[in-house]
Amino acid sequence: MTGNDNSKLLHDLRSKCSSLKSAAELYKDCSAAEKKEMLALMNAAAAEITKLLAQLDKA
């Protein structure tokens, strides 16, 4: 994997981490229905973070 590919992976990782952090901060102010939806979004972001970390580990 090239340095440019690593840069994109790192950019994507930072973006997903930032999104997850923002969602976690908003979570406490959500209604019960919104919390369920927010958790689904947070789980998806966490899964993507795990995938990106695995790709970086292989690089």
N, C-alpha and C positions, 0 to 999 in steps of 0.2 A: 504494500500500500504506500502511496506517495505521501509526501508531507502535505500536499494540497488536500488529499483525501482525509488525512488526520485533522487538518484544520476544519474541514466541513463537519467531521464527526464531533469535534470539540465544540464547534458552534452550535450544532444540534443538541448536544448534551447540555450546554449552558442554557439554551432556550427551554428545554424540557424541565430542567431543574428549577428555573425561574417560574415557569408555569405551575409546577407542583407547589412551590413555596407560596405563590400568590393564592392558589386554591386553598391551601391549608390555613392561611390567614383569614380568608373569607368564610371558611367553613362554620365558624362559631356563630356567625350572624345569619345563617341560612335557616329557612323553615325545615321541617322534617322531610318534606318532599324534595326540597332543594338539596338537603344533605345527602339524600340517596343518589341524586343525579351527580352531585359534586364528588362523592366517593367513587362513582363509576369513572368519572373523568380523571380523578387522581390515580386510580388503579391503572388506567390506560397509559397515563404519563409515566408511572413507575415501571410498567412493562416495557415501554419504549426506552427508558433510561437503562434498564437491565440489558436490553438488546444492544444499545449503543456502547455500553461498557464492554460487552462481549466482543464487539467488533474492534474496539480499541485494544483489547487484550490480545487479539490475533494480529494486530498491525505490527 
